[in-house]
Amino acid sequence: MQVAFEGEALTLTTLGRADLLKTKLFELCDRGTDLADCIALAPTAEELDEAQPWLEEQDAHPQWSDHVRATLHDLRARLDHGI
């Protein structure tokens, strides 16, 4: 979380980059939405590697991990991460 505003009686926080990226990547994997947002965030290969274990834990479907890996592979190719 990052502090967006801090006043005398109110503090507003927002997701940090890592949490925002994970949220967008989850939507990409789960619903096939947010591809444009994921591309616009331009995650590094390291950020995608860091997010992958968390993403794989978000669904108990036996093929979810394979789906996450395939989705991230496609995103890496679109981001020109040497794939």
C-alpha distances in whole Angstrom, upper triangle without the diagonal:
4,7,9,12,13,17,19,19,15,12,10,6,6,5,5,9,9,8,10,13,13,13,16,18,18,19,22,23,23,25,25,23,21,23,23,19,19,22,20,17,20,18,20,22,20,17,19,20,17,16,20,20,17,19,22,21,20,24,27,29,31,31,27,27,29,28,25,26,29,26,24,28,28,25,26,29,28,26,29,28,31,32
4,6,9,11,14,17,17,14,10,9,5,5,6,6,9,11,10,11,14,15,15,17,19,20,21,23,25,26,27,27,25,22,24,23,20,20,22,20,17,20,19,20,23,21,18,20,22,19,18,22,23,20,22,25,24,23,27,30,32,35,34,30,30,32,31,27,29,31,28,26,29,30,26,27,30,29,26,29,28,32,33
4,6,7,11,14,14,11,7,6,4,6,9,9,12,15,14,14,17,19,18,20,23,23,24,26,28,28,29,30,27,24,27,26,22,23,25,23,20,23,22,24,27,25,22,24,26,23,22,26,26,24,25,29,28,26,30,33,36,38,37,34,33,36,34,31,32,34,31,29,33,33,30,30,34,32,29,33,32,35,36
4,7,10,14,14,11,8,5,5,6,9,10,13,16,15,14,17,19,18,20,23,24,24,26,28,28,29,29,26,23,26,24,21,22,24,21,19,22,22,24,27,26,23,25,27,25,23,27,28,25,26,30,29,28,31,34,36,39,38,34,34,36,34,31,33,35,31,30,33,33,29,30,33,31,29,32,32,35,36
4,7,10,11,8,6,5,7,9,13,14,17,19,18,18,21,23,22,23,26,27,27,29,32,32,32,33,30,27,29,28,24,26,28,25,23,26,26,28,31,29,26,29,31,28,27,31,31,28,29,33,32,31,34,37,39,42,41,38,37,40,38,35,37,38,35,33,37,37,33,34,37,35,33,36,35,39,40
4,7,8,6,4,6,9,12,15,16,19,21,20,20,24,25,24,26,29,29,30,32,34,34,35,35,33,30,32,31,27,29,31,28,26,29,28,30,33,31,28,31,33,30,29,33,33,30,31,35,34,32,36,39,41,44,43,40,39,42,40,37,39,41,38,36,39,40,36,37,40,38,36,39,38,42,43
4,6,5,6,9,12,15,18,20,23,25,24,24,27,29,27,29,32,33,33,35,37,37,37,38,35,33,35,34,30,32,34,31,29,32,32,34,37,35,32,35,37,34,33,36,37,33,35,38,37,35,39,42,44,47,47,43,43,45,44,40,42,44,41,40,43,43,39,40,43,41,39,42,42,45,47
4,6,8,11,14,18,21,22,26,28,27,27,30,31,30,32,35,35,35,38,40,40,40,41,38,36,39,38,34,35,37,35,33,36,35,37,40,38,35,38,39,36,35,39,39,36,37,41,39,37,41,44,46,49,49,45,45,48,46,43,45,47,44,43,46,46,43,44,47,45,43,46,45,49,50
4,7,10,14,17,20,22,26,28,26,26,30,30,29,31,34,34,34,37,39,38,38,40,37,35,38,37,33,35,37,35,32,36,35,37,40,38,35,37,39,36,34,38,38,34,36,39,37,36,39,41,44,47,47,43,44,47,45,42,44,46,43,42,45,45,42,43,46,44,42,46,45,49,50
4,7,10,13,17,19,22,24,22,22,26,27,25,27,30,30,30,33,35,34,35,36,33,31,34,33,29,31,33,31,29,32,32,34,37,35,32,34,36,32,31,34,35,31,32,36,34,32,35,38,41,44,44,40,40,43,41,38,41,42,39,38,42,42,38,40,43,41,39,42,41,45,46
4,7,10,13,15,19,21,19,19,23,23,22,24,27,27,28,30,32,32,32,33,31,28,31,30,27,28,30,28,26,29,28,30,33,31,28,30,32,29,28,31,31,28,29,33,31,30,33,36,38,41,41,37,37,40,38,35,37,39,36,35,38,38,35,36,39,38,36,39,38,42,43
4,7,10,13,16,18,16,16,19,20,19,21,24,24,24,27,29,28,29,30,27,25,27,27,23,24,27,24,22,26,25,28,30,29,25,27,29,27,25,28,29,26,27,30,29,27,30,33,36,38,38,34,34,37,35,32,34,36,33,32,35,35,32,33,36,34,32,36,35,39,40
4,7,9,12,14,12,12,16,17,16,18,21,21,21,24,26,26,26,27,25,22,25,24,21,21,24,22,19,23,22,24,27,25,22,24,26,23,21,25,25,22,23,27,26,24,27,30,33,35,35,31,31,34,32,29,31,33,30,28,32,32,29,30,33,31,29,33,32,35,36
4,6,9,11,10,9,13,14,13,14,17,18,18,20,22,22,23,24,21,19,21,21,17,18,20,18,16,19,19,21,24,22,19,21,23,20,18,22,23,20,20,24,23,21,25,28,30,33,32,28,28,31,29,26,28,29,26,25,28,28,25,26,29,28,26,29,28,32,33
4,7,8,6,6,9,10,9,11,14,15,15,18,19,20,21,21,19,16,19,19,15,15,18,17,14,17,16,18,20,19,15,17,19,16,15,18,19,16,17,20,20,18,22,25,27,29,29,25,25,27,25,22,24,26,23,21,25,25,22,23,26,25,23,26,25,29,29
4,6,5,6,9,10,11,12,14,15,17,18,20,21,22,22,20,17,19,19,15,15,17,16,12,15,13,16,18,16,13,15,17,14,13,17,18,16,17,20,20,19,23,26,28,30,29,25,25,27,25,22,23,25,23,20,24,24,21,21,25,24,21,24,23,27,28
4,6,5,6,9,10,10,12,14,15,16,18,20,21,20,18,15,16,16,12,12,14,13,9,11,10,12,15,13,10,12,15,12,11,15,17,15,15,19,20,19,22,26,27,29,28,24,23,25,23,20,21,23,20,17,21,21,17,18,21,20,17,21,19,23,24
4,6,5,6,9,10,10,12,14,15,16,18,20,20,18,16,16,17,14,12,14,14,11,12,9,11,13,11,8,10,12,9,8,12,13,11,12,16,16,16,19,23,24,26,25,21,20,22,21,17,18,20,18,15,19,20,16,17,20,20,17,20,18,22,23
4,5,5,6,9,10,10,12,14,15,16,18,18,17,15,16,17,14,13,16,15,12,14,12,14,16,14,11,12,14,11,9,12,13,11,11,15,15,14,17,21,23,25,24,20,19,22,20,17,19,21,18,16,20,21,18,19,22,21,19,23,21,25,25
4,5,5,6,9,10,11,12,14,15,16,16,14,12,13,14,10,10,13,12,9,12,11,14,16,15,12,12,15,13,11,14,16,13,13,16,17,15,18,22,24,26,24,21,20,22,20,17,19,21,17,16,19,19,16,18,21,19,18,21,20,24,24
4,5,5,6,8,10,10,12,14,15,15,13,10,11,12,9,7,10,11,7,10,8,11,12,12,8,9,12,11,8,11,13,11,11,14,16,14,17,21,22,24,22,19,18,20,18,14,16,17,14,12,16,16,13,14,17,16,14,18,17,20,20
4,5,5,6,9,10,10,12,14,14,13,11,13,14,12,10,13,14,11,13,10,13,13,13,9,9,11,9,6,9,10,8,7,11,12,11,14,17,19,21,19,16,15,17,15,12,14,16,13,12,15,16,13,15,18,18,16,19,18,22,21
4,5,5,6,9,10,10,12,13,11,10,12,13,11,10,14,14,12,14,13,16,17,17,13,12,15,13,10,12,13,10,9,13,13,11,14,17,19,21,20,16,16,19,16,13,16,17,14,14,17,17,15,17,20,19,18,22,21,24,24
4,5,5,6,9,10,10,10,8,6,8,10,7,6,10,11,9,12,11,14,16,16,13,12,15,14,11,12,15,13,11,14,15,13,15,19,20,22,20,16,17,18,15,13,15,16,12,12,15,15,12,15,17,16,15,19,19,22,21
4,5,5,6,8,10,9,9,8,8,11,9,7,10,12,10,12,10,13,13,14,11,9,12,12,8,9,12,10,8,11,13,11,13,17,17,19,17,13,13,15,12,9,11,12,9,8,12,12,10,12,15,14,14,17,16,19,18
4,5,5,6,8,9,9,9,10,13,12,10,14,15,14,15,14,16,16,17,14,12,14,13,9,10,12,9,6,9,11,8,10,14,14,17,15,11,12,14,11,9,12,13,10,10,14,14,13,15,18,17,17,20,20,23,21
4,5,5,5,6,6,6,9,11,10,10,13,15,14,16,15,18,19,19,16,14,17,17,13,13,15,13,10,13,14,11,12,16,16,18,17,13,15,16,13,11,14,14,11,12,16,15,13,16,18,17,18,21,21,24,22
4,6,6,4,5,5,6,9,9,8,11,13,13,14,14,16,17,18,15,13,16,16,13,13,15,14,11,13,15,13,13,17,16,18,16,13,14,14,11,9,12,11,8,9,12,11,10,13,15,14,15,18,18,21,19
4,6,6,8,9,9,13,13,11,14,16,16,16,15,18,17,18,16,13,15,16,12,11,13,12,8,10,12,10,10,14,13,14,12,9,10,11,7,6,9,9,6,8,11,11,10,13,15,15,16,19,19,21,19
4,6,8,10,11,15,15,13,16,19,18,19,18,21,20,21,19,16,18,18,14,13,15,13,10,11,12,9,9,12,11,14,12,9,11,12,9,9,12,12,10,12,15,14,14,17,19,18,20,23,22,25,23
4,5,9,10,13,14,13,16,18,18,20,19,22,22,23,21,18,20,21,17,16,18,17,13,15,16,13,12,16,14,17,15,12,15,15,12,12,15,14,11,14,16,15,15,18,19,18,20,23,23,26,24
4,7,7,11,12,11,13,16,16,17,17,20,20,22,20,17,19,20,17,16,19,18,14,15,18,15,15,18,16,18,16,13,15,15,11,11,14,12,9,12,14,12,12,15,16,15,17,20,20,23,21
4,6,8,9,9,12,13,14,16,16,20,20,22,19,17,20,21,17,17,20,18,15,17,19,16,17,20,19,22,19,16,18,18,14,14,16,15,12,13,16,14,12,16,17,15,17,20,21,24,22
4,5,5,6,9,10,11,13,13,17,18,20,17,15,19,19,16,16,19,18,15,18,20,17,18,22,21,24,21,18,19,19,16,14,17,16,12,13,16,14,11,15,16,14,14,18,19,22,21
4,5,5,6,9,10,11,12,15,16,18,16,14,17,18,16,16,19,18,15,18,20,18,19,23,22,24,21,18,18,18,15,14,15,14,10,11,13,10,8,12,13,10,11,15,16,19,18
4,5,5,6,9,10,12,15,17,19,17,16,19,20,18,19,22,21,18,21,23,21,23,26,26,27,25,22,22,22,19,17,18,17,14,14,16,13,10,13,14,11,11,15,17,20,19
4,5,5,6,9,10,14,16,18,15,14,18,18,16,17,20,19,17,20,22,20,22,25,25,27,25,22,22,22,19,17,18,18,14,14,16,15,11,14,16,13,12,16,17,20,20
4,5,5,7,7,11,13,14,12,10,14,15,12,14,17,16,14,17,19,18,20,23,23,25,22,19,19,19,17,14,15,15,11,10,13,12,8,10,13,10,9,13,14,17,17
4,5,5,8,10,12,15,13,12,16,17,15,16,20,19,17,20,23,21,23,26,26,27,24,22,21,21,18,16,17,16,13,11,13,11,8,9,11,8,7,11,12,15,15
4,5,8,12,14,16,14,14,18,18,17,18,22,21,19,22,25,23,25,29,29,30,28,25,24,24,22,19,20,20,16,15,17,15,11,13,14,11,10,13,15,18,19
4,6,9,12,13,11,11,15,15,14,16,19,18,17,20,22,21,24,27,28,29,27,23,23,23,21,18,19,19,16,14,16,15,12,12,15,12,10,14,14,18,19
4,6,9,11,10,10,13,14,14,15,19,19,18,20,23,22,25,28,28,29,26,23,22,22,21,18,18,18,15,13,14,13,10,10,12,10,7,10,10,14,15
4,7,8,6,7,10,11,10,12,16,15,15,18,20,20,22,25,26,27,24,21,20,20,19,16,15,16,14,11,13,13,10,9,12,11,8,11,10,14,15
4,5,5,6,9,10,11,12,16,16,16,18,21,21,24,27,27,28,25,22,20,21,20,17,16,17,15,12,13,14,11,9,12,12,9,10,8,11,13
4,5,5,6,9,10,11,14,15,15,17,19,20,23,25,25,25,23,21,18,18,18,15,13,14,14,10,10,12,10,7,11,12,9,10,7,10,11
4,5,5,6,9,10,12,14,14,16,18,20,22,25,26,25,24,21,18,19,19,16,14,17,16,12,13,15,13,11,14,15,13,13,10,13,14
4,5,5,6,9,11,12,12,15,17,17,20,23,24,24,23,20,17,19,18,14,14,16,15,11,13,15,12,11,15,15,12,14,12,15,16
4,5,5,6,9,10,10,12,15,15,18,20,21,21,19,16,14,15,14,11,10,12,11,7,10,12,9,8,12,13,11,13,10,14,14
4,6,5,8,10,10,11,14,15,18,20,21,21,19,16,13,14,15,11,10,13,13,9,11,14,12,10,14,16,14,15,12,14,14
4,6,7,8,10,11,13,14,17,20,21,21,20,17,14,16,17,13,13,16,15,12,14,17,14,13,17,18,16,18,15,18,18
4,6,5,6,9,10,11,14,17,18,19,18,15,12,15,14,10,11,14,12,10,13,15,13,13,17,17,16,18,16,18,18
4,5,5,6,9,10,12,15,16,16,14,12,9,11,11,7,8,11,10,8,11,13,12,12,16,17,16,18,15,18,17
4,5,5,7,9,11,13,15,15,14,12,9,12,13,9,10,14,13,12,14,17,16,16,19,21,20,21,19,21,20
4,5,5,7,10,12,15,16,15,12,10,14,14,10,12,15,14,13,16,18,17,17,21,21,21,23,20,23,22
4,5,5,8,11,12,14,13,9,8,11,10,7,9,12,11,10,13,15,14,15,18,19,19,21,19,22,20
4,6,7,9,10,10,10,7,5,8,9,6,8,11,11,11,14,16,16,17,19,21,21,23,20,23,21
4,6,7,10,11,12,9,8,12,12,10,12,15,15,15,17,19,19,20,23,24,24,26,24,26,24
4,7,9,12,12,9,9,13,12,10,13,15,14,15,18,19,18,20,23,23,24,26,24,27,25
4,6,8,9,6,8,11,11,10,13,15,14,16,18,20,20,21,24,24,25,27,26,28,26
4,6,8,7,9,12,12,12,15,17,17,18,20,22,22,24,26,27,28,30,28,30,28
4,6,5,8,10,10,11,14,15,15,17,19,20,21,23,25,26,27,29,28,29,27
4,6,7,8,10,11,13,14,16,17,19,20,22,23,25,26,28,29,28,29,26
4,6,5,6,9,10,11,12,14,15,17,18,20,21,23,24,26,24,26,23
4,5,5,6,9,10,10,12,14,15,16,18,20,21,22,24,23,24,22
4,5,5,6,9,10,11,12,14,15,16,18,20,21,22,20,22,19
4,5,5,6,9,10,10,12,14,15,17,18,20,21,19,20,17
4,5,5,6,9,10,11,12,14,15,17,18,20,19,20,17
4,5,5,6,8,10,10,12,14,15,16,18,17,19,16
4,5,5,6,9,10,10,12,14,15,16,14,16,13
4,5,5,6,9,10,11,12,14,15,14,15,12
4,5,5,6,9,10,11,12,14,14,16,13
4,5,5,6,9,10,10,12,11,13,11
4,5,5,6,9,10,10,9,11,8
4,5,5,6,9,10,10,11,9
4,5,5,6,9,9,11,10
4,5,5,6,5,8,7
4,5,5,6,7,5
4,5,8,10,9
4,6,9,9
4,5,7
4,6
4
